[in-house]
Amino acid sequence: MNITEDFLIEIGKRISEIRDKNKQTLDDIEFLTGIDSSDINKYELGKINLTMKTLIKLAIALRVKPIDLLDFKFDFEKYDNEKS
């Protein structure tokens, strides 16, 4: 894997954690964002790239600040020699 893929996976885990904590379903988030639930699932699995617009929509639906979706530990030094 590479830094971009790994980072997207971590963001996806964070989205899923917050959604589960809020007891929200994929369908709930679809309703609130207009983003298809299958795409939300792909975001949670880190399979597709998030735009800032999507990140903000998800944050609003999850009732958190956008920065909260990026609140996780990530070892950037592990990838020092890698081009993303």
Helices and strands as residue ranges (DSSP letters): H 3-21, H 26-33, H 37-44, H 52-62, G 66-70, G 76-79
